[in-house]
Amino acid sequence: MANEKKGIWGSPIAQSRIKSSDVKLAEMLFGYFIGPFGALLSSGIFTSQLQNYLTNVLKLDLAFLTGLQLVSTLFIVAANLIVGQLIERTRTLAGKARPWVLLSALTLSIASVLMFVVPFQNQVARMVWIAIAYNLYYAVAFPIYNTANSTLIPVSTRNSQQRSALASFTNVAGLGVMGVGSMIFPTLVSMALKEDQGRWLVAMLAVGIFTALTILLQFQFTRERVTEEGGDDAQQQAAPPIGQQLKAVTSDKMWWLVILFYLCFQWAGAMKNGSMTFFCQWVMDNSFFGMEDLGSAWGMSQSLLAILGAIPMAVAAVFVVPLSNKFGKRMVTFIGMVVGCIGGVIAGLGNGAIIPVAIGVALKCLGSSPAAYLILAMLADVIDHIEFTNNIRTDGLTMSIYSSLMVAGTPICNAIFSAMLGASGYNQSADVALNTAGQTAAAQTAITVSYIWVETIGYAICALLIFLWTVEKNLPEEQKAIAARKAGK
Protein backbone atom coordinates (compact mmCIF):
# COMPACT_ATOMS: atom_id res chain seq x y z
CA MET A 1 0.00 0.00 0.00
CA ALA A 2 2.96 2.32 0.44
CA ASN A 3 3.47 2.76 -3.28
CA GLU A 4 -0.27 3.34 -3.83
CA LYS A 5 -0.31 6.18 -1.31
CA LYS A 6 2.23 8.02 -3.44
CA GLY A 7 0.06 7.65 -6.53
CA ILE A 8 -2.84 9.71 -7.82
CA TRP A 9 -5.35 8.35 -5.29
CA GLY A 10 -3.14 9.43 -2.41
CA SER A 11 -2.80 13.00 -3.69
CA PRO A 12 -4.81 15.81 -2.05
CA ILE A 13 -6.79 16.49 -5.24
CA ALA A 14 -8.15 12.91 -5.27
CA GLN A 15 -9.10 12.79 -1.62
CA SER A 16 -12.72 13.12 -0.55
CA ARG A 17 -13.81 16.33 1.13
CA ILE A 18 -16.12 14.22 3.31
CA LYS A 19 -14.41 13.37 6.63
CA SER A 20 -17.33 12.70 9.01
CA SER A 21 -18.40 9.18 9.94
CA ASP A 22 -22.07 10.16 9.54
CA VAL A 23 -23.73 11.46 6.40
CA LYS A 24 -24.06 15.25 6.48
CA LEU A 25 -25.90 17.80 4.33
CA ALA A 26 -22.91 18.68 2.11
CA GLU A 27 -22.50 15.03 1.11
CA MET A 28 -26.19 14.64 0.35
CA LEU A 29 -26.42 17.91 -1.58
CA PHE A 30 -23.24 17.81 -3.70
CA GLY A 31 -22.52 14.09 -3.85
CA TYR A 32 -26.01 12.69 -4.23
CA PHE A 33 -28.08 15.48 -5.77
CA ILE A 34 -26.15 18.08 -7.78
CA GLY A 35 -23.59 15.56 -9.06
CA PRO A 36 -26.13 12.97 -10.29
CA PHE A 37 -28.40 15.73 -11.62
CA GLY A 38 -25.70 16.98 -13.99
CA ALA A 39 -24.52 13.50 -14.90
CA LEU A 40 -28.01 12.23 -15.72
CA LEU A 41 -29.27 15.38 -17.45
CA SER A 42 -28.54 14.09 -20.95
CA SER A 43 -30.27 10.81 -20.09
CA GLY A 44 -33.39 12.70 -18.99
CA ILE A 45 -33.42 14.63 -22.25
CA PHE A 46 -32.82 11.47 -24.29
CA THR A 47 -35.62 9.60 -22.51
CA SER A 48 -38.09 12.31 -23.46
CA GLN A 49 -36.79 13.59 -26.78
CA LEU A 50 -34.26 11.22 -28.40
CA GLN A 51 -36.97 9.19 -30.13
CA ASN A 52 -38.45 12.45 -31.41
CA TYR A 53 -35.02 13.68 -32.57
CA LEU A 54 -34.12 10.48 -34.40
CA THR A 55 -37.58 10.07 -35.93
CA ASN A 56 -38.62 13.62 -36.79
CA VAL A 57 -35.34 15.58 -37.05
CA LEU A 58 -32.95 13.08 -38.61
CA LYS A 59 -35.87 11.26 -40.34
CA LEU A 60 -34.32 7.86 -39.67
CA ASP A 61 -36.20 4.78 -40.75
CA LEU A 62 -38.40 3.28 -38.01
CA ALA A 63 -37.29 -0.26 -38.84
CA PHE A 64 -33.64 0.82 -38.44
CA LEU A 65 -34.41 2.43 -35.06
CA THR A 66 -36.19 -0.70 -33.87
CA GLY A 67 -33.26 -2.91 -34.87
CA LEU A 68 -30.64 -0.54 -33.49
CA GLN A 69 -32.26 -0.29 -30.08
CA LEU A 70 -32.81 -4.03 -29.76
CA VAL A 71 -29.31 -5.02 -30.86
CA SER A 72 -27.75 -2.31 -28.71
CA THR A 73 -29.43 -3.79 -25.66
CA LEU A 74 -27.08 -6.79 -25.86
CA PHE A 75 -24.06 -4.50 -25.69
CA ILE A 76 -25.66 -2.43 -22.93
CA VAL A 77 -26.32 -5.39 -20.65
CA ALA A 78 -22.85 -6.86 -21.29
CA ALA A 79 -21.21 -3.50 -20.60
CA ASN A 80 -23.03 -3.04 -17.31
CA LEU A 81 -22.07 -6.49 -16.10
CA ILE A 82 -18.43 -5.92 -17.07
CA VAL A 83 -18.32 -2.53 -15.36
CA GLY A 84 -19.88 -4.03 -12.25
CA GLN A 85 -17.10 -6.58 -11.99
CA LEU A 86 -14.43 -3.97 -12.72
CA ILE A 87 -15.81 -1.90 -9.84
CA GLU A 88 -15.87 -4.97 -7.57
CA ARG A 89 -12.19 -5.55 -8.34
CA THR A 90 -11.08 -1.94 -7.99
CA ARG A 91 -8.93 -1.32 -4.90
CA THR A 92 -7.81 2.28 -4.36
CA LEU A 93 -7.64 4.80 -1.54
CA ALA A 94 -10.54 6.57 -3.28
CA GLY A 95 -12.67 3.44 -3.00
CA LYS A 96 -13.97 1.11 -5.67
CA ALA A 97 -16.79 3.15 -7.22
CA ARG A 98 -15.52 6.74 -6.95
CA PRO A 99 -12.62 6.30 -9.45
CA TRP A 100 -15.15 5.25 -12.09
CA VAL A 101 -17.33 8.26 -11.27
CA LEU A 102 -14.28 10.43 -11.96
CA LEU A 103 -13.65 8.73 -15.32
CA SER A 104 -17.26 9.49 -16.28
CA ALA A 105 -16.57 13.22 -16.19
CA LEU A 106 -14.77 12.66 -19.50
CA THR A 107 -16.63 9.76 -21.10
CA LEU A 108 -20.21 10.76 -20.31
CA SER A 109 -19.84 14.43 -21.25
CA ILE A 110 -18.34 13.58 -24.66
CA ALA A 111 -20.78 10.78 -25.44
CA SER A 112 -23.74 13.06 -24.63
CA VAL A 113 -22.92 15.20 -27.65
CA LEU A 114 -21.93 12.75 -30.40
CA MET A 115 -25.44 11.84 -31.58
CA PHE A 116 -26.05 15.51 -32.39
CA VAL A 117 -22.94 16.07 -34.50
CA VAL A 118 -23.91 13.81 -37.48
CA PRO A 119 -21.73 15.36 -40.22
CA PHE A 120 -23.47 13.46 -43.06
CA GLN A 121 -26.50 14.04 -45.26
CA ASN A 122 -26.49 10.54 -46.73
CA GLN A 123 -28.99 8.40 -44.84
CA VAL A 124 -26.81 5.28 -44.75
CA ALA A 125 -23.84 7.26 -43.38
CA ARG A 126 -26.16 8.89 -40.84
CA MET A 127 -27.38 5.51 -39.66
CA VAL A 128 -23.82 4.23 -39.24
CA TRP A 129 -22.84 7.34 -37.25
CA ILE A 130 -25.92 7.14 -35.05
CA ALA A 131 -25.37 3.43 -34.42
CA ILE A 132 -21.81 4.10 -33.21
CA ALA A 133 -22.68 7.23 -31.19
CA TYR A 134 -25.75 5.57 -29.67
CA ASN A 135 -23.70 2.65 -28.38
CA LEU A 136 -20.86 4.86 -27.15
CA TYR A 137 -23.39 6.58 -24.92
CA TYR A 138 -25.64 3.71 -23.85
CA ALA A 139 -23.15 0.81 -23.91
CA VAL A 140 -19.97 2.57 -22.73
CA ALA A 141 -20.31 5.96 -21.06
CA PHE A 142 -23.62 5.56 -19.26
CA PRO A 143 -22.89 2.10 -17.78
CA ILE A 144 -19.60 3.37 -16.35
CA TYR A 145 -21.28 6.28 -14.59
CA ASN A 146 -24.59 4.74 -13.62
CA THR A 147 -23.18 1.51 -12.18
CA ALA A 148 -20.59 3.44 -10.17
CA ASN A 149 -23.16 6.01 -9.02
CA SER A 150 -25.60 3.28 -7.96
CA THR A 151 -22.86 1.40 -6.10
CA LEU A 152 -22.14 4.50 -4.00
CA ILE A 153 -25.40 4.04 -2.06
CA PRO A 154 -24.69 0.62 -0.47
CA VAL A 155 -21.01 1.42 0.20
CA SER A 156 -21.66 4.92 1.58
CA THR A 157 -22.86 3.79 5.03
CA ARG A 158 -24.52 0.90 6.85
CA ASN A 159 -27.02 3.22 8.51
CA SER A 160 -30.30 2.23 6.82
CA GLN A 161 -32.02 5.57 7.48
CA GLN A 162 -29.06 7.54 6.12
CA ARG A 163 -28.97 5.25 3.09
CA SER A 164 -32.66 5.98 2.52
CA ALA A 165 -31.89 9.71 2.59
CA LEU A 166 -29.01 9.32 0.12
CA ALA A 167 -31.11 7.13 -2.16
CA SER A 168 -33.89 9.72 -1.98
CA PHE A 169 -31.52 12.55 -2.93
CA THR A 170 -30.09 10.56 -5.84
CA ASN A 171 -33.49 9.61 -7.16
CA VAL A 172 -34.83 13.14 -6.70
CA ALA A 173 -31.93 14.19 -8.93
CA GLY A 174 -32.91 11.53 -11.45
CA LEU A 175 -36.52 12.66 -11.40
CA GLY A 176 -35.35 16.26 -11.67
CA VAL A 177 -33.57 15.56 -14.94
CA MET A 178 -36.63 13.70 -16.16
CA GLY A 179 -38.56 16.84 -15.33
CA VAL A 180 -36.15 18.95 -17.36
CA GLY A 181 -36.40 16.44 -20.19
CA SER A 182 -40.18 16.37 -20.15
CA MET A 183 -41.03 19.93 -19.05
CA ILE A 184 -38.40 22.44 -20.14
CA PHE A 185 -36.74 20.75 -23.10
CA PRO A 186 -39.96 19.92 -25.02
CA THR A 187 -40.95 23.58 -24.92
CA LEU A 188 -37.45 24.51 -26.11
CA VAL A 189 -37.80 21.97 -28.92
CA SER A 190 -41.25 23.08 -30.03
CA MET A 191 -40.50 26.81 -29.79
CA ALA A 192 -36.82 27.10 -30.78
CA LEU A 193 -34.92 23.93 -31.74
CA LYS A 194 -37.68 22.49 -33.92
CA GLU A 195 -36.00 20.40 -36.66
CA ASP A 196 -32.77 22.43 -36.82
CA GLN A 197 -29.94 19.97 -36.15
CA GLY A 198 -27.42 22.77 -35.50
CA ARG A 199 -29.54 24.18 -32.67
CA TRP A 200 -29.84 20.73 -31.12
CA LEU A 201 -26.05 20.42 -31.18
CA VAL A 202 -25.51 23.76 -29.42
CA ALA A 203 -28.00 22.82 -26.71
CA MET A 204 -26.35 19.45 -26.10
CA LEU A 205 -22.85 20.96 -26.01
CA ALA A 206 -23.98 23.08 -23.08
CA VAL A 207 -25.38 19.96 -21.41
CA GLY A 208 -22.08 18.11 -21.93
CA ILE A 209 -20.03 20.83 -20.24
CA PHE A 210 -22.44 20.98 -17.32
CA THR A 211 -22.21 17.20 -16.98
CA ALA A 212 -18.41 17.20 -16.67
CA LEU A 213 -18.37 19.91 -14.00
CA THR A 214 -21.04 18.34 -11.81
CA ILE A 215 -19.47 14.85 -11.94
CA LEU A 216 -16.19 16.33 -10.69
CA LEU A 217 -18.16 17.87 -7.83
CA GLN A 218 -19.75 14.52 -7.04
CA PHE A 219 -16.35 12.82 -6.88
CA GLN A 220 -15.13 15.32 -4.31
CA PHE A 221 -18.20 15.07 -2.05
CA THR A 222 -18.67 11.31 -1.70
CA ARG A 223 -17.10 8.72 0.59
CA GLU A 224 -17.21 4.90 0.73
CA ARG A 225 -17.44 4.10 4.45
CA VAL A 226 -18.36 0.43 3.94
CA THR A 227 -15.43 -0.07 1.56
CA GLU A 228 -13.16 1.45 4.20
CA GLU A 229 -14.19 -1.13 6.83
CA GLY A 230 -11.15 -3.20 7.72
CA GLY A 231 -8.66 -0.57 6.51
CA ASP A 232 -5.79 -1.73 4.31
CA ASP A 233 -6.75 -5.41 4.67
CA ALA A 234 -10.17 -4.72 3.14
CA GLN A 235 -8.57 -2.88 0.23
CA GLN A 236 -6.23 -5.80 -0.44
CA GLN A 237 -8.94 -8.49 -0.16
CA ALA A 238 -9.79 -10.05 -3.52
CA ALA A 239 -13.34 -9.80 -4.82
CA PRO A 240 -15.30 -13.07 -4.72
CA PRO A 241 -15.52 -14.95 -8.04
CA ILE A 242 -18.42 -13.99 -10.29
CA GLY A 243 -19.85 -17.50 -9.99
CA GLN A 244 -19.98 -17.21 -6.21
CA GLN A 245 -21.65 -13.80 -6.45
CA LEU A 246 -24.23 -15.08 -8.94
CA LYS A 247 -25.04 -18.06 -6.75
CA ALA A 248 -25.47 -15.79 -3.74
CA VAL A 249 -27.88 -13.38 -5.40
CA THR A 250 -29.88 -15.80 -7.54
CA SER A 251 -30.54 -18.13 -4.61
CA ASP A 252 -32.13 -15.33 -2.59
CA LYS A 253 -35.88 -14.76 -2.93
CA MET A 254 -35.70 -11.18 -1.64
CA TRP A 255 -33.14 -10.27 -4.30
CA TRP A 256 -35.36 -11.62 -7.07
CA LEU A 257 -38.41 -9.78 -5.76
CA VAL A 258 -36.70 -6.38 -5.69
CA ILE A 259 -35.03 -6.91 -9.09
CA LEU A 260 -38.30 -7.97 -10.75
CA PHE A 261 -40.06 -5.07 -9.05
CA TYR A 262 -37.54 -2.61 -10.47
CA LEU A 263 -37.61 -4.17 -13.94
CA CYS A 264 -41.38 -3.81 -14.14
CA PHE A 265 -41.36 -0.32 -12.62
CA GLN A 266 -38.51 1.03 -14.76
CA TRP A 267 -39.54 -0.45 -18.08
CA ALA A 268 -43.16 0.59 -17.72
CA GLY A 269 -41.91 4.10 -17.02
CA ALA A 270 -39.57 3.97 -20.01
CA MET A 271 -42.49 3.03 -22.24
CA LYS A 272 -44.44 6.00 -20.92
CA ASN A 273 -41.55 8.45 -21.27
CA GLY A 274 -40.66 7.40 -24.81
CA SER A 275 -44.24 7.88 -26.01
CA MET A 276 -45.07 11.06 -24.08
CA THR A 277 -44.17 13.49 -26.88
CA PHE A 278 -46.22 11.48 -29.38
CA PHE A 279 -49.20 11.39 -26.99
CA CYS A 280 -49.09 15.17 -26.62
CA GLN A 281 -48.74 15.64 -30.38
CA TRP A 282 -51.40 13.24 -31.64
CA VAL A 283 -53.76 12.18 -28.81
CA MET A 284 -54.04 15.10 -26.40
CA ASP A 285 -56.63 17.69 -27.40
CA ASN A 286 -54.34 20.74 -27.65
CA SER A 287 -57.20 23.06 -28.58
CA PHE A 288 -57.55 23.50 -24.81
CA PHE A 289 -54.82 26.16 -25.00
CA GLY A 290 -56.72 28.25 -27.53
CA MET A 291 -53.72 28.50 -29.88
CA GLU A 292 -54.16 28.57 -33.64
CA ASP A 293 -50.78 26.87 -34.11
CA LEU A 294 -51.37 23.42 -32.64
CA GLY A 295 -47.92 22.47 -33.92
CA SER A 296 -46.43 24.48 -31.05
CA ALA A 297 -49.14 23.72 -28.49
CA TRP A 298 -48.02 20.10 -28.00
CA GLY A 299 -44.91 21.35 -26.19
CA MET A 300 -47.15 23.21 -23.75
CA SER A 301 -49.23 20.05 -23.24
CA GLN A 302 -46.15 18.02 -22.46
CA SER A 303 -44.79 20.67 -20.12
CA LEU A 304 -48.16 20.89 -18.34
CA LEU A 305 -48.36 17.12 -17.83
CA ALA A 306 -44.77 17.04 -16.65
CA ILE A 307 -45.33 19.89 -14.18
CA LEU A 308 -48.51 18.33 -12.80
CA GLY A 309 -46.59 15.09 -12.39
CA ALA A 310 -43.55 16.76 -10.85
CA ILE A 311 -45.44 18.74 -8.19
CA PRO A 312 -46.80 15.73 -6.25
CA MET A 313 -43.44 14.00 -6.55
CA ALA A 314 -41.67 17.08 -5.20
CA VAL A 315 -44.10 17.26 -2.28
CA ALA A 316 -43.71 13.52 -1.68
CA ALA A 317 -39.92 13.91 -1.46
CA VAL A 318 -40.40 15.61 1.92
CA PHE A 319 -42.54 12.79 3.35
CA VAL A 320 -41.34 9.54 1.76
CA VAL A 321 -38.23 8.98 3.89
CA PRO A 322 -39.90 9.87 7.24
CA LEU A 323 -42.88 7.66 6.36
CA SER A 324 -40.62 4.79 5.31
CA ASN A 325 -38.64 5.12 8.54
CA LYS A 326 -41.90 4.81 10.50
CA PHE A 327 -43.88 2.29 8.47
CA GLY A 328 -41.17 0.62 6.38
CA LYS A 329 -40.16 0.92 2.73
CA ARG A 330 -42.33 -2.05 1.77
CA MET A 331 -45.67 -0.71 3.03
CA VAL A 332 -45.16 2.87 1.83
CA THR A 333 -44.15 1.65 -1.63
CA PHE A 334 -47.09 -0.79 -1.81
CA ILE A 335 -49.62 1.95 -1.05
CA GLY A 336 -47.93 4.18 -3.62
CA MET A 337 -48.32 1.55 -6.36
CA VAL A 338 -52.03 1.23 -5.58
CA VAL A 339 -52.47 5.01 -5.86
CA GLY A 340 -50.55 4.92 -9.15
CA CYS A 341 -52.91 2.29 -10.55
CA ILE A 342 -55.93 4.43 -9.69
CA GLY A 343 -54.34 7.43 -11.41
CA GLY A 344 -53.60 5.37 -14.52
CA VAL A 345 -57.23 4.29 -14.83
CA ILE A 346 -58.42 7.90 -14.54
CA ALA A 347 -55.92 9.06 -17.20
CA GLY A 348 -56.86 6.23 -19.54
CA LEU A 349 -60.57 6.93 -19.27
CA GLY A 350 -59.89 10.61 -20.04
CA ASN A 351 -59.63 9.77 -23.76
CA GLY A 352 -57.22 12.63 -24.52
CA ALA A 353 -59.11 15.34 -22.64
CA ILE A 354 -56.47 17.32 -20.80
CA ILE A 355 -58.17 17.66 -17.39
CA PRO A 356 -58.78 13.96 -16.58
CA VAL A 357 -55.46 12.99 -18.15
CA ALA A 358 -53.62 15.59 -16.05
CA ILE A 359 -55.36 14.46 -12.84
CA GLY A 360 -54.57 10.82 -13.59
CA VAL A 361 -50.93 11.56 -14.42
CA ALA A 362 -50.54 13.55 -11.19
CA LEU A 363 -51.89 10.62 -9.16
CA LYS A 364 -49.66 8.18 -11.03
CA CYS A 365 -46.59 10.26 -10.29
CA LEU A 366 -47.56 10.65 -6.63
CA GLY A 367 -47.97 6.90 -6.35
CA SER A 368 -44.63 6.21 -8.03
CA SER A 369 -42.64 8.48 -5.72
CA PRO A 370 -41.91 5.96 -2.90
CA ALA A 371 -40.57 3.41 -5.39
CA ALA A 372 -38.58 6.04 -7.26
CA TYR A 373 -37.00 7.49 -4.12
CA LEU A 374 -36.37 4.27 -2.20
CA ILE A 375 -35.34 1.67 -4.79
CA LEU A 376 -31.59 2.14 -4.23
CA ALA A 377 -32.06 1.90 -0.46
CA MET A 378 -34.05 -1.31 -0.92
CA LEU A 379 -31.28 -2.76 -3.09
CA ALA A 380 -28.72 -1.74 -0.46
CA ASP A 381 -30.76 -3.54 2.20
CA VAL A 382 -30.80 -6.68 0.06
CA ILE A 383 -27.02 -6.47 -0.42
CA ASP A 384 -26.56 -6.37 3.36
CA HIS A 385 -28.99 -9.30 3.70
CA ILE A 386 -26.97 -11.34 1.19
CA GLU A 387 -23.76 -10.42 3.02
CA PHE A 388 -25.32 -11.83 6.20
CA THR A 389 -26.39 -15.11 4.56
CA ASN A 390 -23.34 -15.63 2.28
CA ASN A 391 -20.55 -13.59 3.91
CA ILE A 392 -19.70 -11.76 0.67
CA ARG A 393 -20.54 -8.33 -0.75
CA THR A 394 -22.29 -8.21 -4.12
CA ASP A 395 -22.43 -4.42 -4.63
CA GLY A 396 -20.89 -4.44 -8.11
CA LEU A 397 -22.96 -7.33 -9.45
CA THR A 398 -26.28 -6.18 -8.02
CA MET A 399 -25.80 -2.59 -9.08
CA SER A 400 -24.59 -3.56 -12.55
CA ILE A 401 -27.80 -5.55 -13.00
CA TYR A 402 -29.79 -2.60 -11.64
CA SER A 403 -27.99 -0.28 -14.04
CA SER A 404 -28.56 -2.71 -16.92
CA LEU A 405 -32.26 -2.69 -16.26
CA MET A 406 -32.31 1.09 -16.09
CA VAL A 407 -30.34 1.82 -19.23
CA ALA A 408 -31.68 -1.10 -21.29
CA GLY A 409 -35.25 -0.09 -20.55
CA THR A 410 -35.09 2.98 -22.78
CA PRO A 411 -33.79 1.32 -25.99
CA ILE A 412 -35.91 -1.81 -25.58
CA CYS A 413 -39.10 0.13 -24.90
CA ASN A 414 -38.31 2.64 -27.64
CA ALA A 415 -37.76 -0.27 -30.02
CA ILE A 416 -41.10 -1.77 -29.02
CA PHE A 417 -42.75 1.62 -29.41
CA SER A 418 -41.12 2.15 -32.83
CA ALA A 419 -42.42 -1.25 -33.92
CA MET A 420 -45.90 -0.39 -32.64
CA LEU A 421 -45.83 2.90 -34.55
CA GLY A 422 -44.74 1.15 -37.72
CA ALA A 423 -47.44 -1.52 -37.38
CA SER A 424 -50.12 1.11 -36.71
CA GLY A 425 -49.40 3.04 -39.90
CA TYR A 426 -47.86 6.06 -38.16
CA ASN A 427 -47.19 8.85 -40.68
CA GLN A 428 -43.79 10.50 -40.08
CA SER A 429 -44.66 13.27 -42.56
CA ALA A 430 -47.99 14.20 -40.98
CA ASP A 431 -48.55 17.85 -40.09
CA VAL A 432 -48.54 18.11 -36.29
CA ALA A 433 -50.64 21.27 -36.57
CA LEU A 434 -53.58 19.00 -37.43
CA ASN A 435 -53.31 17.51 -33.93
CA THR A 436 -55.75 14.64 -33.29
CA ALA A 437 -56.83 14.55 -36.93
CA GLY A 438 -53.24 14.09 -38.08
CA GLN A 439 -52.90 10.36 -37.36
CA THR A 440 -54.96 7.21 -37.80
CA ALA A 441 -57.04 5.78 -34.97
CA ALA A 442 -54.70 2.78 -34.87
CA ALA A 443 -51.66 5.01 -34.31
CA GLN A 444 -53.47 6.96 -31.60
CA THR A 445 -54.44 3.72 -29.86
CA ALA A 446 -50.85 2.44 -29.96
CA ILE A 447 -49.61 5.71 -28.50
CA THR A 448 -52.26 5.75 -25.73
CA VAL A 449 -51.50 2.16 -24.72
CA SER A 450 -47.79 2.98 -24.56
CA TYR A 451 -48.21 6.20 -22.60
CA ILE A 452 -50.93 5.22 -20.10
CA TRP A 453 -51.93 1.57 -19.95
CA VAL A 454 -48.55 -0.18 -19.95
CA GLU A 455 -47.45 1.70 -16.85
CA THR A 456 -50.81 1.27 -15.12
CA ILE A 457 -50.66 -2.52 -15.50
CA GLY A 458 -47.00 -2.46 -14.50
CA TYR A 459 -47.84 -0.71 -11.24
CA ALA A 460 -50.39 -3.41 -10.39
CA ILE A 461 -47.71 -6.07 -10.83
CA CYS A 462 -45.24 -4.02 -8.77
CA ALA A 463 -47.75 -3.75 -5.92
CA LEU A 464 -47.91 -7.54 -5.67
CA LEU A 465 -44.12 -7.97 -5.84
CA ILE A 466 -43.31 -5.40 -3.16
CA PHE A 467 -46.00 -6.78 -0.85
CA LEU A 468 -44.03 -10.05 -0.80
CA TRP A 469 -40.69 -8.30 -0.08
CA THR A 470 -39.96 -8.58 3.65
CA VAL A 471 -36.19 -8.12 3.95
CA GLU A 472 -36.54 -5.13 6.31
CA LYS A 473 -38.01 -7.25 9.09
CA ASN A 474 -34.74 -8.84 10.24
CA LEU A 475 -32.24 -6.37 8.76
CA PRO A 476 -31.15 -4.65 12.03
CA GLU A 477 -30.27 -8.02 13.61
CA GLU A 478 -28.49 -9.13 10.45
CA GLN A 479 -26.38 -5.96 10.37
CA LYS A 480 -25.44 -6.48 14.01
CA ALA A 481 -24.34 -10.01 13.18
CA ILE A 482 -22.22 -8.73 10.29
CA ALA A 483 -20.53 -6.19 12.57
CA ALA A 484 -19.85 -8.88 15.19
CA ARG A 485 -18.45 -11.17 12.52
CA LYS A 486 -16.06 -8.48 11.31
CA ALA A 487 -15.04 -7.58 14.87
CA GLY A 488 -14.19 -11.23 15.56
CA LYS A 489 -11.70 -11.45 12.71
C-alpha positions, 0 to 999 in steps of 0.5 A, spaced: 500 500 500 505 504 500 506 505 493 499 506 492 499 512 497 504 516 493 500 515 486 494 519 484 489 516 489 493 518 495 494 525 492 490 531 495 486 532 489 483 525 489 481 525 496 474 526 498 472 532 502 467 528 506 471 526 513 465 525 518 463 518 519 455 520 519 452 522 512 451 530 512 448 535 508 454 537 504 455 530 502 447 529 500 447 535 496 453 535 492 454 528 492 447 525 491 443 530 488 447 536 484 452 531 481 447 525 479 443 531 476 448 533 472 450 527 470 443 524 468 441 530 465 442 528 458 439 521 459 433 525 462 433 529 455 434 522 451 428 519 454 423 524 453 426 527 446 431 522 443 426 518 439 423 524 437 429 527 434 431 520 431 424 520 428 422 527 426 429 531 425 434 526 422 428 522 419 431 515 420 427 509 418 423 506 423 425 499 422 432 501 423 431 504 429 427 498 432 433 494 430 438 498 433 435 499 439 434 491 440 441 489 438 444 495 442 441 492 448 445 486 448 451 491 448 448 495 454 447 489 458 454 486 457 457 493 458 453 493 465 455 487 467 463 488 465 463 494 469 460 491 475 465 486 476 471 492 474 468 496 480 468 490 484 475 488 483 477 496 484 482 497 490 484 504 491 484 509 496 478 513 493 474 506 493 472 502 488 466 506 485 468 513 486 474 512 481 469 510 475 465 516 477 471 520 476 472 517 469 465 518 467 466 526 467 470 525 460 466 519 457 459 521 459 460 528 457 463 527 450 458 521 449 452 526 450 454 530 444 456 525 439 449 523 436 447 531 435 454 532 430 452 527 425 456 530 419 453 526 413 447 528 409 447 521 406 442 516 410 446 510 410 452 514 413 447 517 418 445 511 420 452 508 421 454 514 425 448 514 429 449 506 431 456 508 433 454 514 437 448 511 440 452 505 443 458 509 445 453 513 450 448 507 452 453 501 452 460 505 454 459 511 457 452 511 461 454 504 464 460 506 467 457 512 470 450 509 472 453 503 475 458 506 479 453 512 481 448 506 484 454 502 487 455 508 492 449 508 495 450 501 499 457 502 500 456 509 503 454 507 510 450 501 513 445 506 517 439 504 513 435 511 514 441 515 512 442 510 506 434 511 505 436 519 505 441 518 500 437 514 495 432 519 496 436 525 494 439 521 488 433 519 485 430 526 486 436 528 482 434 523 477 426 525 477 429 532 476 432 531 470 426 527 467 422 533 469 427 537 465 427 532 459 419 532 459 417 539 461 423 544 459 426 541 453 420 539 449 418 547 450 425 549 447 424 543 442 417 546 439 418 553 440 426 554 438 430 547 436 424 544 432 428 540 426 434 544 426 440 539 427 445 545 429 440 548 434 440 541 437 447 540 437 448 547 441 444 545 446 447 538 447 454 541 447 452 546 453 449 539 457 455 536 456 459 541 459 455 541 465 455 534 466 463 534 466 463 539 471 457 536 476 461 529 476 467 532 478 463 535 484 460 529 485 467 525 486 469 530 491 463 530 495 462 522 496 465 517 501 465 509 501 465 508 508 463 500 507 469 499 503 473 502 508 471 497 513 477 493 515 482 498 513 488 496 508 486 489 509 479 490 506 482 494 500 487 488 499 482 483 499 480 479 492 473 480 490 469 473 490 468 470 483 463 472 479 460 464 480 460 465 487 456 472 487 451 469 482 449 463 486 449 468 492 444 473 489 440 468 484 438 463 490 435 469 494 428 470 494 428 477 496 433 479 491 429 476 485 423 480 488 426 487 488 429 486 481 423 484 478 419 489 481 424 494 479 424 491 472 417 492 471 417 499 474 422 502 470 420 499 463 413 501 464 416 508 465 420 507 459 415 506 455 411 511 458 416 516 457 418 514 450 411 515 447 409 522 451 411 526 446 407 522 441 401 522 446 401 530 446 402 531 439 397 526 436 392 524 442 391 530 447 386 535 445 391 541 444 385 546 442 384 547 450 390 552 449 386 556 444 392 556 440 391 557 432 398 553 431 397 546 434 404 544 432 407 548 437 401 547 443 403 540 443 410 542 447 405 546 452 401 540 453 407 536 455 410 541 459 403 541 463 403 534 464 410 534 466 409 539 471 402 536 474 406 530 475 412 533 478 409 537 483 406 531 487 413 527 486 416 534 489 411 534 495 412 527 496 420 527 497 419 531 503 414 525 506 417 519 503 423 517 507 420 519 514 414 515 512 418 509 510 422 510 517 416 509 521 412 504 516 417 501 512 419 501 505 415 495 503 408 498 506 409 505 503 411 503 496 405 498 496 400 503 497 404 508 492 403 503 487 395 502 488 395 510 488 398 509 481 394 504 478 388 508 480 391 514 477 392 510 470 385 508 470 383 515 470 388 518 465 386 512 460 378 513 461 380 521 459 380 519 452 385 525 450 381 530 454 387 534 458 383 535 465 382 527 466 389 525 463 392 531 467 389 528 474 390 521 472 398 523 471 398 527 477 396 521 481 400 516 477 406 520 479 404 521 486 404 513 487 410 512 483 414 516 488 416 511 494 418 506 489 422 512 485 426 514 491 427 508 495 429 503 490 436 504 491 435 503 499 431 497 498 437 494 493 442 496 499 438 492 504 438 486 500 445 487 499 446 487 506 442 481 507 446 477 502 452 479 506 449 476 512 447 469 509 453 468 504 458 472 507 460 476 501 458 483 498 455 483 491 455 491 490 458 491 483 454 485 481 447 487 483 448 494 481 450 492 474 444 488 474 440 494 476 444 499 471 442 494 466 435 494 467 435 502 467 439 503 461 436 497 457 429 499 458 429 505 454 432 502 448 428 496 448 421 500 450 423 505 444 424 499 439 417 496 441 414 503 441 417 504 434 415 497 432 408 499 434 408 505 430 410 502 424 405 496 425 399 502 426 401 506 420 404 512 423 405 517 418 412 521 419 410 526 414 404 528 418 402 535 419 402 536 427 398 542 426 392 538 425 393 535 432 388 529 433 386 529 426 393 528 423 394 520 425 390 514 424 385 511 430 390 505 430 396 510 431 393 513 436 391 507 440 398 504 440 400 511 443 395 511 448 397 504 450 404 505 450 403 512 454 398 510 459 396 503 460 402 499 460 405 503 466 398 502 469 398 494 468 405 495 471 404 498 477 399 493 479 404 487 478 409 491 482 404 492 488 404 484 488 411 484 488 413 489 493 407 486 498 411 479 498 418 483 499 420 482 507 427 483 507 426 489 512 423 485 518 430 482 520 435 487 517 437 490 524 439 483 527 443 481 520 447 488 520 449 487 528 451 479 526 455 482 520 458 487 525 460 482 530 463 477 525 467 483 522 469 484 529 471 477 531 476 477 525 
